[in-house]
Amino acid sequence: MLRLKSPAMVITLAALTALGPLATDMYLPAMPAMAAALDTGPDQIQLTLSLYMAGFAVAQLFCGPISDRFGRRPVMIAGFGLFLLASLLCAFAPSIEWLLAGRFLQALGGAAGPVLGRAAVRDIHGPIEAGRVLSYMASTMALAPALAPIVGAGLLLFFGWESIFVLLTIYAAAMLLVLAFLMPEPLARENRQSVHPATILQNYRMLLGQRAFMGYTLVNASGFTGLFAFLSGSSFVLIEFMGMSPFGYGIGFTLIVAGFFSGTLISGRFSHRLGRDRLLLLATSICALAGLTMAGLAAAAIYTPWAVIGPHILFLVGFGIVMPQSMSGALAPNPQCAGSASSLFGFLQMTLAALGGALVGRFHDGTSLTMAVSIGLGGVLSLLAYLLLVRPASQAAAAGQAGSSR
């Protein structure tokens, strides 16, 4: 068994959490080919992403509270088992309808990894250290989206798009073995909660009334909506409209993920020195600037790959800081219901992202404009959520602490 506070445990939690980006990023280069193979349009293929996010959002509302009662490990085992079966369904889907069903079931099972990985970090490391650990875990996890599109493009080239879902099946099987034989239960028995619906609803009502929780959640969700707009539209913009090859798309995506990786390193290195709030002000400002730059270039009809990839690298530097800091900020004051807090955090994040992705697919005009404007809005809304919700809540908390110390 792994030790709870060992580096190997951090890597294991990162691998479990990486299921989310793997299930979305690996098949991005194959989306145009999948549309042709299944005789459908870009809007239906983009719906496989939005439907995945919608299922992911719904599943999080349940798996977190259930894990608060029965523990993180058994819920993750059940989730990865369902993900494995759903991946097989996707691999052998004879039509777009079967693929959509498989993606929805994938999401129901796959939600357990990211939600309970975050909760497990809070269980093990506490409110302060969790931000630093989540930053370094995100750095490790960044390898997944960096490599996934390149791996997906290679599988598409040599074996067809179905092989991408076969590889996801193998990954889920490997994680099930780790969960069954190596991972200890991180949730102490004295911290377990009731699964009575009234208790769950009371926890959610309490969290929705916390200005800080909602602020941190909306900072993250807005930035993630900008990221998901790119995931939803970039393959059609860069491959179909701008003429990039699937392999070139994978290389460009890797450079973008390098921006995210850099952001997570900045977050981990300066977490104690600058503090959460100053880091978030810097990060949300970067996201807003990058998103508006991309939107401005698209509005000026500058249609080149670097007019998309360059600003999005900068956007991901900002979001690499935002993600771990906003997660730790939302979970820090709620140790008694960390699973529920992580669930609601993820539900709001994924719901906004699914809506944003669906709108990109619905209003895609064949150019980069719709996607770029969506990313710009995501960056601006993230900055506004910080300025209007997080900063006032932090100032009120600091004033309360100063008053109580007198």
Disulfide bonds with the S-S distance in Angstrom:
none
